[in-house]
């Protein structure tokens, strides 16, 4: 299970044009809850932006949910691990459990997960905080992610695995995010 002291959240390319392209499948709400919980529990977050000049910046609601010390990495590669700055920021966390979500699940999220697994990270893909433009491509991406050895989960499972108990001092703050 996930552990607060060993987790890092990676949010892939939840940017203006990509969010518009996925339409009703938007993962913004769930990604915001992950980001807000990470802020409450002091879990580091790395956000990637795929070619922001063309695809826009990270959407405002998500930016507003992030802690001030959130690391942002611009990239043009589909796998974030091909961007040296991302690898540096990830290594600086000294954590091995990667909680990952984003757009597009079957491209950038998938390729990043494959490379994380090759580097022996324990990877948890948050399905309800991820999306693709096409439902079939999303399902295929998730199937491949599972086949490659990542765990596929949802945002509430992640939040409650981090808390472990209703006696956690931040339980009420996190619970308020999902009510």
C-alpha positions as CSV (number, residue, x, y, z in Angstrom):
1,X,0.0,0.0,0.0
2,X,0.9,3.6,-0.4
3,X,2.9,5.4,2.3
4,X,3.0,9.1,2.9
5,X,6.7,9.1,3.5
6,X,7.5,7.2,0.3
7,X,5.0,8.8,-2.2
8,X,5.5,11.4,-4.8
9,X,2.6,12.6,-7.1
10,X,3.3,13.1,-10.8
11,X,0.7,15.0,-12.7
12,X,1.2,14.7,-16.5
13,X,0.1,17.4,-18.9
14,X,-3.3,18.6,-17.5
15,X,-3.2,21.6,-19.7
16,X,-5.7,23.9,-21.3
17,X,-6.0,22.5,-24.8
18,X,-5.7,18.9,-23.6
19,X,-8.5,19.3,-21.1
20,X,-10.7,20.8,-23.8
21,X,-9.9,17.9,-26.1
22,X,-11.0,15.2,-23.5
23,X,-14.2,17.1,-22.8
24,X,-16.6,15.2,-20.6
25,X,-13.8,12.8,-19.5
26,X,-11.9,15.7,-17.8
27,X,-9.8,14.5,-14.9
28,X,-9.3,18.0,-13.4
29,X,-11.6,17.5,-10.4
30,X,-9.9,14.3,-9.2
31,X,-6.4,15.6,-10.0
32,X,-7.2,18.7,-7.8
33,X,-8.2,16.5,-4.9
34,X,-5.0,14.5,-5.2
35,X,-3.0,17.8,-5.3
36,X,-4.9,19.3,-2.3
37,X,-4.3,16.1,-0.3
38,X,-0.6,16.1,-1.2
39,X,-0.4,19.6,0.0
40,X,-2.1,18.8,3.3
41,X,0.1,15.7,3.8
42,X,3.3,17.3,2.6
43,X,3.8,14.9,-0.3
44,X,5.9,16.3,-3.1
45,X,4.3,16.9,-6.5
46,X,5.9,17.2,-9.9
47,X,3.8,18.6,-12.7
48,X,4.7,18.2,-16.4
49,X,3.6,20.5,-19.2
50,X,3.9,19.1,-22.8
51,X,4.9,22.0,-25.1
52,X,3.0,24.7,-23.2
53,X,3.5,27.3,-26.0
54,X,1.1,25.1,-28.1
55,X,-1.0,23.3,-25.6
56,X,-1.3,26.0,-22.9
57,X,-0.4,25.9,-19.3
58,X,-1.6,23.7,-16.5
59,X,-5.3,24.5,-16.0
60,X,-6.1,27.2,-13.3
61,X,-8.1,25.0,-10.9
62,X,-5.2,22.5,-10.7
63,X,-2.6,25.3,-10.3
64,X,-4.6,26.7,-7.4
65,X,-4.7,23.3,-5.7
66,X,-1.0,22.8,-5.7
67,X,1.5,23.6,-2.9
68,X,3.8,26.5,-3.5
69,X,6.9,24.3,-3.7
70,X,5.4,22.1,-6.5
71,X,8.0,21.4,-9.2
72,X,7.0,22.2,-12.8
73,X,8.8,20.6,-15.8
74,X,8.3,21.6,-19.4
75,X,8.8,18.7,-21.9
76,X,8.5,17.7,-25.5
77,X,9.1,14.0,-25.0
78,X,6.1,11.8,-24.4
79,X,7.9,10.0,-21.5
80,X,8.7,12.5,-18.8
81,X,11.8,10.5,-17.9
82,X,13.4,11.5,-21.2
83,X,13.6,15.1,-19.8
84,X,16.7,15.3,-17.6
85,X,15.1,18.0,-15.4
86,X,12.2,15.7,-14.5
87,X,14.6,12.9,-13.5
88,X,16.6,15.4,-11.3
89,X,13.4,16.6,-9.6
90,X,12.2,13.0,-9.1
91,X,15.6,11.9,-7.7
92,X,15.6,14.8,-5.3
93,X,12.5,13.5,-3.6
94,X,14.2,10.2,-2.5
95,X,10.9,8.4,-2.8
96,X,10.0,5.2,-4.6
97,X,6.2,5.2,-4.8
98,X,4.9,7.2,-7.8
99,X,1.2,8.2,-7.8
100,X,0.6,9.3,-11.4
101,X,-2.2,10.7,-13.4
102,X,-2.8,13.0,-16.4
103,X,-3.6,13.4,-20.0
104,X,-3.3,11.5,-22.4
105,X,-3.4,8.2,-20.6
106,X,-2.4,6.2,-23.6
107,X,0.5,8.4,-24.6
108,X,2.4,10.5,-22.1
109,X,1.1,8.8,-19.0
110,X,1.6,5.3,-20.4
111,X,5.1,6.0,-21.7
112,X,6.2,7.7,-18.4
113,X,4.8,4.8,-16.5
114,X,6.8,2.3,-18.6
115,X,10.0,4.2,-18.0
116,X,9.3,4.5,-14.3
117,X,8.8,0.8,-14.1
118,X,12.1,0.2,-15.9
119,X,13.8,2.3,-13.2
120,X,12.2,0.1,-10.5
121,X,9.7,2.6,-9.2
122,X,6.5,1.3,-7.6
123,X,3.8,2.9,-9.8
124,X,0.2,3.6,-9.1
125,X,-1.9,5.0,-12.0
126,X,-4.9,7.0,-10.7
127,X,-7.5,6.1,-13.3
128,X,-10.2,8.6,-12.4
129,X,-7.6,11.4,-12.5
130,X,-6.5,10.5,-16.0
131,X,-8.0,10.8,-19.5
132,X,-7.6,10.4,-23.2
133,X,-9.6,12.0,-26.0
134,X,-11.0,8.7,-27.0
135,X,-12.6,6.1,-24.7
136,X,-11.1,3.1,-26.6
137,X,-7.6,4.6,-26.5
138,X,-8.0,5.3,-22.7
139,X,-9.1,1.7,-22.1
140,X,-6.2,0.3,-24.2
141,X,-3.7,2.5,-22.4
142,X,-5.0,1.4,-19.0
143,X,-4.8,-2.3,-20.1
144,X,-1.2,-1.9,-21.3
145,X,-0.3,0.0,-18.0
146,X,-1.6,-3.0,-16.0
147,X,0.2,-5.5,-18.3
148,X,3.5,-3.7,-17.8
149,X,3.1,-4.0,-14.0
150,X,1.8,-0.8,-12.6
151,X,-1.1,-0.8,-10.2
152,X,-4.3,0.9,-11.4
153,X,-6.2,2.7,-8.6
154,X,-8.6,5.6,-8.0
155,X,-8.3,8.8,-6.1
156,X,-10.2,7.8,-3.0
157,X,-8.2,4.6,-2.6
158,X,-5.0,6.7,-2.8
159,X,-6.2,9.3,-0.2
160,X,-7.3,6.6,2.3
161,X,-4.2,4.5,1.8
162,X,-2.2,7.6,2.7
163,X,-4.2,8.3,5.8
164,X,-4.4,4.7,7.0
165,X,-6.8,5.6,9.9
166,X,-9.6,8.0,10.8
167,X,-7.4,8.9,13.7
168,X,-4.8,10.5,11.3
169,X,-4.5,14.2,12.4
170,X,-5.4,15.3,8.8
171,X,-8.3,12.9,8.3
172,X,-11.1,15.6,8.6
173,X,-9.3,17.9,6.2
174,X,-8.9,15.2,3.5
175,X,-12.4,13.8,4.1
176,X,-13.8,17.3,3.5
177,X,-12.3,17.2,-0.1
178,X,-14.4,14.2,-1.1
179,X,-17.8,15.0,0.6
